[in-house]
């Protein structure tokens, strides 16, 4: 799965979550519209409701890109 697919899944499933990185919290649709195509193609692993993490070429999980939290 790439980051674009993970974000589209959040939007299409109407998941009521915000994605938090080191700078701020984002709506999934906002990230889809603002991230570069290269970033959106990045392979990721998503644990629904918890995080989206980068996947390394070896298939191992890398850094957590976004922590997911329920909107209040």
N, C-alpha and C positions, 0 to 999 in steps of 0.2 A: 504494500500500500504506500502511496506517496502522500505528501502533506496535503496536496490539493484534494485527493480523495477523502482523507480524514476530515478535512474542513467541510467538504460538501456533504458528508454523512451527517455531521453535526447540524448543518443548516437544513438538510432535507428531512431529517428526523425531528426537527424542531426541538432539539435538546435545549433546555433552559440553563445554559452554562456560559461562563466567561472563561477565557483562556488567559492565564497570567504568565508573562515572561519576566525577565529581570527589571524591566522598565515600567510596565503598566498592565492593565487588563484590557482585553480585546474581545469584541464580538467575532464569531467565526466568519461571518460575511465580510466584515471589515478587513480581516486578514486576506481573504480571497481576493479582494479588490486592490489591496495595497502591496502585497508581497511580490517580489520578482518571480518570473517564470522559473528561473533556476532554483530558487528556494522552494517553490511549490512542487517541483519535481523530486525533491529530496525524499528518499525512502524513510518511512517512519513506522513505529509501532504505537498503536493507540490502545490504551486500557480505558474503556469508556467510563466517564465520570471521574477519572483520576489524573491521567497525563497523556501527552503525546511526546514520544522520545525519538530521537534520530536513530537510524540503524546504520552501522558501519558496513563497509564492503564485505567484511567477514561474516556478516549476519548477526553480530553481537550488538546488543543495545548500547547506544552512545548516550550523549547528554540529553536530559529532559529539556525539550524546547518550550513546552507550555504545560502548566498545571491547570487542571480544570476545576472549577468550583461552581456550585449552583448559584444562580442569581437570587438575590434576596427580594 
